[in-house]
Amino acid sequence: MTRLAADRKVMSDLVFSSVVLFISAGAMALSFTFADAVSVLLPRLAAGLGIAAALWMVVKNSLQLARNRRDAADLDDHGHGGPTGTIRNPAEGSAKQDEPVSTHVIDENDAEYVLSQTPRKIWLVTLGFIVGFFVLLSLFGIFIATAALSLTYLVVIGKKSWTFSIVYTVVFTALLWALTRWLTYISTPAGVLIQGG
């Protein structure tokens, strides 16, 4: 990866993180306008996590960008790597180019690498799950949508047995129902066809 490409990647991450920080801060501010009868635990928790994660990414990417620019300035000051990113031979005092230096090491656990190498079929299946969840959510409410997504994911993607998948789905949906109805009193999305969301 060239120096310019590395800077572009860090800069795009920085811009994205800044946008998420702005949106999360707006969501937090908006939660203070909710009526007293509305539970604000979940919105404030989500907004707070968004602010913390985005702030961490903004600081991390800002430091990385500064480090990249400092390293580039140091290389240029010492005659290593001109605009082409090659090493100059100081003993000969000429512009003879040695082999280009590549400092980029592929980390197979890096999110960017994983996402760039993911096959189209997996992207389409993932997108299908997301769209399917929101269609079910709008038609039947959060509990049926969650149960359907859990069961389908465990059987189709996770390759789990039907017994395990059904037990897991029932327990998970029941815990979600208890959390929203008995502990946090969070109003959940109701469906168009079933109003008990």
SVG drawing of the C-alpha trace seen along z (x, -y; Angstrom):
<svg xmlns="http://www.w3.org/2000/svg" viewBox="-53 -18 82 49">
<polyline fill="none" stroke="black" stroke-width="0.4" points="0.0,0.0 1.5,-3.4 1.8,-6.2 -1.0,-8.1 -3.4,-5.2 -2.7,-4.7 -3.4,-8.4 -6.6,-8.2 -7.8,-5.1 -7.1,-6.8 -8.7,-10.0 -11.9,-8.2 -12.1,-6.4 -11.6,-9.7 -14.4,-11.3 -16.8,-8.4 -16.0,-8.3 -16.6,-12.1 -20.0,-11.7 -21.0,-8.8 -19.8,-11.0 -22.0,-13.9 -25.1,-11.6 -24.6,-9.9 -24.2,-13.2 -27.4,-14.4 -29.2,-11.3 -28.1,-11.8 -29.2,-15.5 -32.6,-14.4 -33.1,-11.9 -33.3,-14.7 -36.4,-16.0 -38.4,-12.8 -41.5,-12.9 -41.1,-11.6 -43.4,-8.7 -41.0,-7.3 -38.1,-5.1 -34.8,-6.8 -32.4,-4.0 -32.0,-2.3 -31.6,-5.4 -29.1,-7.0 -27.2,-3.8 -27.0,-3.3 -26.1,-7.0 -23.5,-6.8 -21.9,-3.7 -21.9,-5.4 -20.2,-8.5 -17.6,-6.5 -16.8,-4.3 -16.7,-7.1 -14.6,-9.3 -12.1,-6.5 -12.0,-6.1 -11.6,-9.8 -8.6,-10.0 -7.1,-6.8 -7.3,-7.9 -6.1,-11.4 -3.0,-10.0 -2.5,-7.5 -2.7,-10.3 -0.3,-12.5 2.1,-9.5 1.9,-8.7 2.7,-12.3 5.6,-12.5 7.1,-9.3 6.7,-10.6 8.5,-13.8 11.3,-11.8 11.8,-9.6 12.0,-12.6 14.4,-14.5 16.8,-11.6 16.8,-11.0 14.8,-7.7 12.0,-7.5 11.2,-10.2 7.8,-10.7 7.9,-7.2 8.5,-5.6 11.9,-4.2 15.2,-4.2 18.0,-6.4 21.6,-5.2 23.4,-7.8 26.8,-6.3 26.6,-7.0 24.9,-10.4 22.7,-9.6 19.1,-9.0 19.6,-5.3 16.6,-3.4 16.8,-0.3 13.9,2.1 10.7,0.4 10.1,0.8 6.7,2.2 5.8,1.9 2.2,3.2 1.7,6.6 -1.7,8.3 -3.5,9.1 -6.1,11.7 -8.1,10.6 -8.2,7.0 -11.8,5.9 -10.9,4.0 -9.2,7.1 -12.0,9.4 -14.7,7.2 -12.8,6.7 -12.3,10.5 -15.9,11.5 -17.6,13.2 -20.6,11.6 -22.9,14.5 -22.2,13.8 -22.9,10.1 -26.2,10.9 -27.2,13.4 -26.4,10.8 -28.3,8.2 -31.2,10.6 -31.2,11.2 -31.2,7.5 -34.0,6.7 -36.0,9.7 -35.7,8.6 -37.0,5.1 -39.9,6.4 -40.9,8.8 -40.4,6.0 -42.8,3.7 -45.4,6.4 -45.3,8.3 -43.4,6.4 -40.1,6.9 -40.7,10.2 -41.9,12.2 -39.1,10.6 -36.5,11.5 -37.7,15.0 -37.8,15.6 -34.4,14.1 -32.8,16.2 -34.4,19.4 -33.5,18.9 -30.0,17.8 -29.3,20.8 -30.7,23.4 -29.5,22.0 -26.2,20.3 -25.2,21.8 -26.2,25.3 -27.6,26.0 -30.2,28.7 -33.8,27.8 -34.2,28.7 -31.3,26.4 -32.5,23.6 -36.1,23.7 -35.1,23.8 -32.6,21.0 -35.1,18.9 -37.8,19.3 -35.5,18.5 -33.9,15.5 -37.3,14.0 -38.7,14.6 -35.7,12.8 -36.2,9.9 -39.9,9.7 -39.1,9.8 -36.4,7.1 -38.7,4.7 -41.9,5.4 -40.8,6.0 -37.4,4.4 -36.9,1.4 -40.5,0.6 -39.2,-0.2 -41.9,-0.6 -41.0,1.7 -42.0,1.4 -45.5,2.8 -46.2,4.4 -48.8,3.4 -50.5,6.8 -49.9,7.5 -50.1,4.6 -48.6,6.2 -45.0,5.1"/>
</svg>
